[in-house]
Amino acid sequence: MTDQRSPSSAAEAVHLTHPPAHQKRARSRSRAGVRAGAALLSLGFLGYGGWALGQINTAAQATPAKAATALKGPQAMVTAAPHNAPPPLPANIGTDPVVRGAYLARAGDCVACHTAPRGKPFAGGLPMPTPLGAVYSTNITPDATTGIGGYSFEDFDQAVRHGYAKGKGRLYPAMPFPSYARISENDMRDLYAYFTQGVQPVQLAVPDNDIPWPLSMRWPLGIWSALFAPNPAKVQATADQAAPTADPLVRGAYLVDGLGHCGTCHTPRASLTMQEKGLTGSDPLFLAGGAVLDGWQAKNLRGDDADGLGRWSAPDIAALLKTGRNPHTAVFGGMRDVVDHSTQYLSDGDLNAIAAYLKSLSPAKPGGPAYRYDDATAQALWRGDVRQPGAATYLDSCAACHRSDGKGYGEVFPALAGNSVVLTHDPHNVIAVILRGHQVPATRTRPSTFSMPSLAWRLSDQEVADVATFVRAGWGNQAPAVTAATVAEVRKTGEHESK
């Protein structure tokens, strides 16, 4: 790879650097996509389009930003050690479109899919495995031959908001253009300025996708887009709606529904055509919890008391996005990468706007159960009563950090009592964290990290099921029991392996 020119001085002030090289490639294991594959032949290319799109889309969203070599520049916005980075640029960052575009690219987490392991930022080449073959992210540096150096603003807009790339045709919604359709015209021009003037060009030809012909034909994607992707002319935000000074609910909706594309992972999808079952907060299933991506299930972000954000305050939400932890829980799975690469660098105003908007969403399941703490489990453990299956394992392996009362240590070791992840009907995440372990991310404002070791090596499937059931029924928690068969299914997929 060779750099063809140096960026402008304005660009040097907003160079991005990226995470360390030890992160592994992500995998997508969406069961919905596998079920959709069974209908592939019967529905022909339209069925293929929806299924493949869903597979590729979930693969992309499960794929975090990978290791990359830092761009040179005196004021890098992010460093390989995130907590050593300078404060994020504010949302109202003045008149320089390159600087504004850098902030917007950070909010959109563009680096996540467009940087390969050990690759240069935005140079593409990140493989996204699907059952049909690998799809590779594109080079979006301003290189004239292998990147977007020859793109006009109109070409750039067609790719980002319409899902149509110059010289390639229809894009798979691994590029979340159904969400990006809402980006305002002004913000699109700032993003274009950043990617053409503020990003160092990298000459790197990305490998061709591995999907075989005739399944590689892209014309069915146009049908999918016409059916399921909104028309930007009808949904794009106005300049006032997208402004950092907009009403927090309006600004929050813009960031969540559009630029941040949160629904791509956190909204359930149709089982065959794989479109999101809602694109805005007015849709009752929007952000109601998504599929299993890279071994972790995307959680419910709506107002449900048990498994959503109903008991969280707006400051709790903002704190999680900024620091990776709050008094209720800590981020895990793909959200570690989102915090690491994106949200920890947003302005407090934008974080508060996101939080206000999420708190405005009604429950996905109105009338669902409300959590109430019960100290019976704590009392039994304090007495040394371990007759309940899983109790002895909990005391031996869990209580030192999460405590006998299940309340943990705030912002260090998450509480299990009333934890919305523990209370989710599907036990996948609880099983996965027991088997895989977990590490709280180090962020700019919370530089310390804490780890939970994997217990896969010493607990049988039945022991994992027992302790998971114990946790999901203790301290007032009310979630279904876990079976050894379910644990075995998670274990055999290799999802317990550390990243």
C-alpha positions as CSV (number, residue, x, y, z in Angstrom):
1,M,0.0,0.0,0.0
2,T,1.3,3.4,-0.9
3,D,0.2,6.9,0.1
4,Q,-0.2,9.1,-2.9
5,R,-0.4,12.5,-1.3
6,S,-0.4,14.1,2.1
7,P,-3.6,15.5,3.6
8,S,-4.3,19.1,4.1
9,S,-3.3,20.9,7.3
10,A,-7.0,21.1,8.2
11,A,-7.2,17.4,7.7
12,E,-4.2,16.7,9.9
13,A,-6.1,18.2,12.9
14,V,-8.7,15.5,12.6
15,H,-6.8,12.3,11.7
16,L,-8.1,9.2,13.2
17,T,-6.2,6.3,14.7
18,H,-7.5,3.0,15.5
19,P,-7.6,0.0,17.8
20,P,-4.9,-2.5,18.6
21,A,-4.0,-5.4,16.4
22,H,-5.0,-8.2,18.7
23,Q,-8.7,-8.0,17.9
24,K,-10.1,-11.0,16.0
25,R,-12.3,-10.9,13.0
26,A,-16.0,-11.0,13.9
27,R,-18.4,-13.6,12.8
28,S,-22.1,-13.4,12.3
29,R,-24.3,-16.3,13.5
30,S,-27.8,-15.0,12.8
31,R,-30.2,-17.9,13.1
32,A,-32.8,-15.9,11.3
33,G,-30.6,-15.7,8.3
34,V,-30.0,-19.4,8.3
35,R,-33.7,-20.1,8.3
36,A,-34.1,-17.6,5.5
37,G,-31.7,-19.6,3.4
38,A,-34.1,-22.5,3.3
39,A,-36.5,-20.4,1.3
40,L,-33.8,-19.2,-1.2
41,L,-34.6,-21.5,-4.1
42,S,-38.3,-21.3,-3.8
43,L,-38.4,-17.5,-3.9
44,G,-35.7,-17.1,-6.6
45,F,-33.7,-14.0,-6.8
46,L,-36.0,-11.8,-4.7
47,G,-35.7,-14.3,-1.9
48,Y,-32.0,-14.4,-2.5
49,G,-31.7,-10.7,-2.4
50,G,-33.4,-10.4,0.9
51,W,-31.7,-13.4,2.5
52,A,-28.2,-12.5,1.2
53,L,-28.7,-8.9,2.2
54,G,-29.7,-10.0,5.6
55,Q,-26.7,-12.3,6.0
56,I,-24.3,-9.7,4.7
57,N,-25.9,-6.9,6.7
58,T,-25.7,-8.8,10.0
59,A,-22.2,-9.9,9.2
60,A,-21.2,-6.3,8.7
61,Q,-22.9,-5.1,11.9
62,A,-21.2,-7.9,13.8
63,T,-17.8,-6.9,12.5
64,P,-16.1,-4.2,14.6
65,A,-13.4,-1.9,13.5
66,K,-10.1,-3.9,13.2
67,A,-6.5,-3.1,13.8
68,A,-5.2,-0.2,11.7
69,T,-2.0,1.7,11.4
70,A,-2.3,5.2,12.7
71,L,-2.4,8.1,10.3
72,K,0.3,10.7,11.0
73,G,-0.9,13.9,12.4
74,P,-0.2,16.1,15.5
75,Q,-3.6,16.1,16.9
76,A,-5.1,12.6,16.5
77,M,-8.7,12.4,17.7
78,V,-8.3,8.8,18.8
79,T,-5.2,6.8,19.7
80,A,-4.5,3.1,20.1
81,A,-4.9,3.8,23.9
82,P,-8.3,5.5,23.8
83,H,-7.9,7.1,27.3
84,N,-4.8,9.0,26.1
85,A,-6.8,10.8,23.4
86,P,-7.7,14.5,23.6
87,P,-11.3,15.5,24.3
88,P,-13.7,15.0,21.4
89,L,-14.4,17.8,19.1
90,P,-17.7,19.5,20.1
91,A,-20.7,19.0,17.9
92,N,-20.8,22.8,17.2
93,I,-17.3,22.8,15.8
94,G,-17.4,25.9,13.7
95,T,-17.2,26.5,10.0
96,D,-14.6,24.1,8.7
97,P,-16.5,21.3,6.8
98,V,-13.6,18.9,7.1
99,V,-13.6,19.2,10.9
100,R,-17.4,18.9,11.1
101,G,-17.2,15.9,8.7
102,A,-14.7,14.2,10.9
103,Y,-17.0,14.4,13.9
104,L,-19.9,13.1,11.8
105,A,-17.8,10.2,10.6
106,R,-17.0,9.4,14.2
107,A,-20.7,9.5,15.1
108,G,-21.5,7.2,12.2
109,D,-18.7,4.8,13.1
110,C,-17.6,4.6,9.5
111,V,-14.2,3.1,10.5
112,A,-15.9,0.0,11.9
113,C,-16.5,-1.7,8.6
114,H,-14.0,0.2,6.3
115,T,-10.8,-0.8,8.1
116,A,-9.3,-4.3,7.7
117,P,-7.2,-6.0,10.4
118,R,-3.8,-4.3,10.4
119,G,-5.0,-2.1,7.6
120,K,-4.9,1.7,7.0
121,P,-8.0,3.6,8.2
122,F,-10.9,3.6,5.8
123,A,-9.0,1.6,3.1
124,G,-11.5,-1.2,3.2
125,G,-10.9,-4.9,2.7
126,L,-12.6,-6.1,5.9
127,P,-14.0,-9.5,5.1
128,M,-17.6,-10.1,6.2
129,P,-18.3,-13.8,6.2
130,T,-21.7,-15.0,4.9
131,P,-23.0,-18.4,4.1
132,L,-22.6,-17.5,0.4
133,G,-19.0,-16.3,0.7
134,A,-17.1,-13.3,2.0
135,V,-18.1,-9.7,1.2
136,Y,-15.3,-7.1,1.5
137,S,-15.8,-3.5,2.6
138,T,-14.8,-0.9,0.1
139,N,-11.9,1.5,0.1
140,I,-13.4,4.9,1.0
141,T,-10.1,6.9,1.1
142,P,-9.7,9.5,-1.6
143,D,-7.3,7.4,-3.7
144,A,-8.1,8.1,-7.3
145,T,-7.8,4.6,-8.6
146,T,-8.9,2.2,-5.8
147,G,-10.9,4.6,-3.6
148,I,-13.4,7.4,-4.0
149,G,-11.0,10.0,-5.3
150,G,-13.0,10.2,-8.5
151,Y,-16.4,10.6,-6.7
152,S,-18.4,13.8,-7.1
153,F,-20.6,14.8,-4.3
154,E,-23.5,13.3,-6.2
155,D,-21.6,10.0,-6.5
156,F,-20.9,10.0,-2.7
157,D,-24.5,10.8,-1.9
158,Q,-25.8,8.0,-4.1
159,A,-23.6,5.5,-2.3
160,V,-24.2,6.7,1.3
161,R,-27.9,7.5,1.2
162,H,-29.2,5.6,-1.8
163,G,-27.1,2.4,-1.7
164,Y,-25.8,2.8,-5.3
165,A,-22.0,2.9,-5.8
166,K,-20.4,4.4,-8.9
167,G,-18.9,1.6,-11.0
168,K,-20.4,-1.1,-8.9
169,G,-24.1,-0.8,-8.8
170,R,-26.4,-1.6,-6.0
171,L,-24.8,-2.0,-2.5
172,Y,-25.6,-4.7,0.0
173,P,-27.1,-3.1,3.1
174,A,-23.9,-4.1,4.9
175,M,-23.8,-0.4,4.2
176,P,-26.7,0.8,6.3
177,F,-28.1,3.2,3.7
178,P,-31.7,2.6,4.9
179,S,-30.7,4.5,8.1
180,Y,-28.3,6.9,6.4
181,A,-31.2,8.0,4.1
182,R,-32.0,10.4,7.0
183,I,-28.7,12.3,7.0
184,S,-29.2,16.0,6.1
185,E,-27.9,17.5,3.0
186,N,-25.5,19.8,4.9
187,D,-24.1,16.9,6.9
188,M,-23.6,14.9,3.7
189,R,-21.5,17.7,2.3
190,D,-19.4,17.9,5.4
191,L,-18.9,14.1,5.3
192,Y,-17.9,14.4,1.6
193,A,-15.4,17.2,2.5
194,Y,-13.8,15.0,5.2
195,F,-13.5,11.9,3.2
196,T,-12.1,13.7,0.1
197,Q,-9.9,16.2,1.9
198,G,-9.3,15.0,5.5
199,V,-8.6,11.3,5.0
200,Q,-5.2,10.2,3.7
201,P,-5.5,8.4,0.4
202,V,-4.5,4.7,0.4
203,Q,-3.9,2.8,-2.8
204,L,-5.4,-0.6,-2.0
205,A,-7.5,-2.7,-4.4
206,V,-10.0,-4.5,-2.3
207,P,-10.6,-8.2,-3.1
208,D,-13.7,-9.1,-5.1
209,N,-16.5,-10.5,-3.2
210,D,-16.5,-14.3,-2.9
211,I,-20.2,-14.8,-3.7
212,P,-20.4,-17.1,-6.8
213,W,-22.4,-16.2,-10.0
214,P,-25.3,-16.1,-10.5
215,L,-25.9,-15.2,-6.8
216,S,-23.5,-12.4,-7.2
217,M,-25.8,-10.5,-9.6
218,R,-26.9,-7.3,-7.9
219,W,-30.1,-6.4,-9.7
220,P,-32.3,-8.1,-7.1
221,L,-30.9,-5.7,-4.6
222,G,-32.6,-2.9,-6.4
223,I,-36.0,-4.7,-5.8
224,W,-35.1,-5.0,-2.1
225,S,-34.1,-1.4,-1.9
226,A,-37.3,-0.3,-3.6
227,L,-39.4,-2.3,-1.1
228,F,-37.6,-1.7,2.1
229,A,-35.2,1.3,2.0
230,P,-36.8,4.8,2.5
231,N,-36.4,7.5,-0.2
232,P,-33.9,10.1,1.1
233,A,-35.9,12.8,-0.6
234,K,-38.8,12.0,1.7
235,V,-37.0,11.2,5.0
236,Q,-33.8,13.3,5.1
237,A,-33.5,15.7,8.0
238,T,-33.6,19.4,7.5
239,A,-30.7,21.5,8.6
240,D,-32.6,22.6,11.7
241,Q,-33.5,19.0,12.6
242,A,-29.9,17.9,12.3
243,A,-28.3,20.9,14.0
244,P,-26.5,20.3,17.3
245,T,-28.7,23.1,18.8
246,A,-32.0,21.3,17.8
247,D,-34.4,20.2,20.5
248,P,-32.7,17.2,22.3
249,L,-35.5,14.8,21.2
250,V,-35.1,15.9,17.6
251,R,-31.3,15.8,17.6
252,G,-31.4,12.4,19.4
253,A,-33.8,10.9,16.9
254,Y,-31.5,12.1,14.1
255,L,-28.4,10.5,15.7
256,V,-30.2,7.2,16.7
257,D,-32.4,6.7,13.7
258,G,-30.0,8.0,11.1
259,L,-26.3,8.7,11.4
260,G,-25.8,6.3,14.3
261,H,-27.9,3.5,12.6
262,C,-28.6,1.9,16.0
263,G,-31.6,0.0,14.6
264,T,-29.3,-2.0,12.3
265,C,-28.4,-4.2,15.2
266,H,-31.0,-3.5,17.8
267,T,-34.2,-3.9,15.7
268,P,-35.6,-7.3,14.9
269,R,-35.8,-8.3,11.3
270,A,-38.1,-10.2,9.1
271,S,-37.2,-13.8,9.0
272,L,-36.9,-14.1,5.2
273,T,-36.3,-10.7,3.5
274,M,-34.4,-9.5,6.5
275,Q,-35.6,-5.9,6.5
276,E,-35.8,-4.1,9.9
277,K,-39.2,-4.3,11.4
278,G,-39.1,-0.6,12.2
279,L,-36.9,2.4,11.2
280,T,-38.0,5.1,13.6
281,G,-39.2,5.5,17.1
282,S,-42.8,5.6,15.9
283,D,-42.5,1.9,14.9
284,P,-43.3,-0.2,18.0
285,L,-40.6,-2.8,17.2
286,F,-37.8,-0.3,16.5
287,L,-34.9,-1.0,18.9
288,A,-36.9,-3.8,20.5
289,G,-33.9,-6.1,20.4
290,G,-32.1,-7.7,17.5
291,A,-30.5,-11.0,16.5
292,V,-27.4,-12.7,17.8
293,L,-24.4,-11.0,16.1
294,D,-20.9,-12.2,16.6
295,G,-22.0,-14.3,19.5
296,W,-24.0,-11.6,21.4
297,Q,-27.6,-10.6,21.2
298,A,-28.4,-6.9,20.6
299,K,-30.5,-5.8,23.5
300,N,-33.9,-4.0,23.8
301,L,-33.4,-0.3,24.0
302,R,-37.0,0.7,24.5
303,G,-38.8,1.5,27.7
304,D,-39.5,-2.0,29.1
305,D,-38.9,-2.2,32.8
306,A,-37.4,-5.7,32.9
307,D,-35.3,-6.1,29.8
308,G,-35.2,-2.6,28.3
309,L,-34.1,0.8,29.6
310,G,-37.2,1.6,31.7
311,R,-35.4,1.7,35.0
312,W,-32.4,3.6,33.6
313,S,-32.2,7.4,33.8
314,A,-31.1,9.5,30.9
315,P,-27.8,10.2,32.6
316,D,-27.3,6.4,33.0
317,I,-27.6,6.0,29.2
318,A,-25.3,8.9,28.5
319,A,-22.7,7.5,31.0
320,L,-22.8,4.0,29.3
321,L,-22.1,5.5,25.9
322,K,-19.4,7.8,27.2
323,T,-17.6,5.4,29.6
324,G,-18.8,1.9,28.7
325,R,-20.3,1.4,32.1
326,N,-23.0,2.8,34.4
327,P,-24.5,1.8,37.8
328,H,-26.6,-0.9,36.0
329,T,-24.3,-2.7,33.7
330,A,-21.3,-2.5,31.3
331,V,-21.1,-2.8,27.6
332,F,-20.1,-6.1,26.0
333,G,-19.9,-7.7,22.6
334,G,-20.3,-5.4,19.7
335,M,-21.2,-2.4,21.9
336,R,-17.6,-2.4,23.2
337,D,-16.5,-1.5,19.8
338,V,-19.2,1.2,19.3
339,V,-18.1,2.8,22.6
340,D,-14.4,2.4,21.8
341,H,-14.5,3.9,18.3
342,S,-17.5,6.2,18.4
343,T,-19.7,7.2,21.2
344,Q,-17.1,8.0,23.8
345,Y,-15.9,10.8,21.6
346,L,-19.3,12.4,21.1
347,S,-20.1,15.7,22.8
348,D,-22.0,15.7,26.0
349,G,-24.8,17.5,24.3
350,D,-25.2,14.7,21.7
351,L,-24.9,12.0,24.3
352,N,-27.7,13.7,26.3
353,A,-29.8,14.0,23.2
354,I,-29.4,10.3,22.4
355,A,-30.4,9.5,26.0
356,A,-33.4,11.7,26.0
357,Y,-34.7,10.2,22.8
358,L,-34.2,6.6,24.0
359,K,-36.0,7.5,27.2
360,S,-38.9,8.7,25.1
361,L,-39.6,5.3,23.5
362,S,-42.5,3.3,24.8
363,P,-42.1,-0.3,26.0
364,A,-42.0,-2.9,23.3
365,K,-44.2,-5.1,25.5
366,P,-46.6,-2.7,27.3
367,G,-47.8,-4.1,30.6
368,G,-44.7,-6.3,31.0
369,P,-43.4,-7.3,34.4
370,A,-41.8,-4.7,36.6
371,Y,-38.6,-5.6,38.5
372,R,-38.7,-5.5,42.3
373,Y,-35.7,-6.5,44.5
374,D,-36.1,-9.4,46.8
375,D,-33.4,-10.2,49.4
376,A,-34.4,-13.9,49.9
377,T,-31.5,-15.0,47.7
378,A,-29.1,-12.9,49.6
379,Q,-30.3,-14.1,53.0
380,A,-30.0,-17.8,51.9
381,L,-26.4,-17.2,50.6
382,W,-25.5,-15.4,53.8
383,R,-26.7,-18.4,55.8
384,G,-24.6,-20.7,53.6
385,D,-27.7,-22.3,52.2
386,V,-26.7,-23.7,48.8
387,R,-29.3,-26.3,48.3
388,Q,-30.7,-24.5,45.2
389,P,-29.0,-25.8,42.0
390,G,-26.4,-23.3,41.0
391,A,-26.1,-21.6,44.4
392,A,-22.8,-23.3,45.3
393,T,-21.3,-22.5,41.9
394,Y,-22.4,-18.9,42.3
395,L,-20.7,-18.6,45.7
396,D,-17.5,-20.2,44.4
397,S,-17.2,-18.4,41.0
398,C,-19.4,-15.3,41.0
399,A,-20.1,-13.8,44.5
400,A,-16.7,-12.3,45.1
401,C,-17.3,-9.7,42.3
402,H,-21.1,-9.7,42.0
403,R,-21.7,-10.1,45.8
404,S,-24.2,-12.3,47.7
405,D,-26.8,-9.6,47.4
406,G,-26.4,-9.6,43.6
407,K,-25.7,-5.8,43.5
408,G,-22.1,-5.9,42.4
409,Y,-19.9,-2.9,42.6
410,G,-21.1,0.1,40.7
411,E,-19.3,0.8,37.4
412,V,-16.7,-1.9,38.2
413,F,-18.5,-5.3,38.4
414,P,-22.1,-5.1,37.2
415,A,-25.1,-5.9,39.3
416,L,-26.9,-9.1,38.4
417,A,-30.0,-8.2,40.5
418,G,-32.4,-6.4,38.1
419,N,-29.8,-6.4,35.2
420,S,-31.8,-6.0,32.0
421,V,-29.5,-8.4,30.2
422,V,-30.1,-11.1,32.9
423,L,-33.9,-10.5,32.6
424,T,-34.0,-10.9,28.8
425,H,-36.2,-13.8,27.8
426,D,-33.5,-15.4,25.6
427,P,-30.6,-16.4,27.9
428,H,-28.0,-16.3,25.1
429,N,-26.0,-13.3,26.5
430,V,-25.9,-14.7,30.1
431,I,-24.6,-18.1,28.8
432,A,-22.1,-16.4,26.5
433,V,-20.6,-14.2,29.2
434,I,-20.2,-17.2,31.5
435,L,-18.5,-19.2,28.7
436,R,-16.5,-16.5,27.0
437,G,-15.7,-14.1,29.9
438,H,-15.9,-10.4,29.5
439,Q,-13.7,-7.3,29.7
440,V,-15.0,-3.9,30.5
441,P,-13.5,-1.5,28.0
442,A,-11.0,1.2,28.9
443,T,-12.2,4.6,27.7
444,R,-10.8,8.1,27.8
445,T,-12.7,9.0,30.9
446,R,-12.6,5.5,32.5
447,P,-9.1,4.3,31.8
448,S,-9.2,1.2,34.0
449,T,-10.5,-2.1,32.7
450,F,-11.8,-5.1,34.6
451,S,-12.1,-8.6,33.4
452,M,-14.3,-11.6,34.1
453,P,-12.6,-14.9,33.2
454,S,-14.1,-17.5,31.0
455,L,-15.6,-20.4,33.0
456,A,-16.0,-22.7,30.0
457,W,-13.0,-24.8,30.8
458,R,-14.2,-25.9,34.2
459,L,-18.0,-25.8,34.2
460,S,-20.1,-28.5,32.5
461,D,-23.2,-27.6,30.4
462,Q,-25.4,-28.5,33.3
463,E,-23.4,-26.4,35.8
464,V,-23.6,-23.4,33.5
465,A,-27.3,-23.9,33.1
466,D,-27.8,-24.2,36.8
467,V,-25.8,-21.1,37.7
468,A,-27.5,-19.1,34.9
469,T,-30.9,-20.2,36.1
470,F,-29.9,-19.3,39.7
471,V,-29.0,-15.8,38.6
472,R,-32.1,-15.4,36.4
473,A,-34.3,-16.3,39.3
474,G,-32.5,-14.7,42.2
475,W,-32.9,-11.3,44.0
476,G,-36.3,-10.8,42.4
477,N,-35.3,-11.6,38.9
478,Q,-37.9,-13.4,36.9
479,A,-36.6,-14.9,33.7
480,P,-37.0,-18.5,32.3
481,A,-34.8,-21.3,33.3
482,V,-31.8,-22.3,31.2
483,T,-31.3,-25.9,29.9
484,A,-28.0,-27.7,29.4
485,A,-29.0,-28.2,25.8
486,T,-29.1,-24.5,25.3
487,V,-25.7,-24.1,26.9
488,A,-24.3,-26.9,24.7
489,E,-25.6,-25.1,21.6
490,V,-23.8,-21.9,22.5
491,R,-20.7,-23.8,23.5
492,K,-20.3,-25.8,20.4
493,T,-20.4,-22.8,18.1
494,G,-17.2,-21.5,19.7
495,E,-18.9,-18.4,21.1
496,H,-17.1,-18.8,24.4
497,E,-13.8,-18.1,22.8
498,S,-12.2,-14.7,23.8
499,K,-12.0,-12.1,21.1
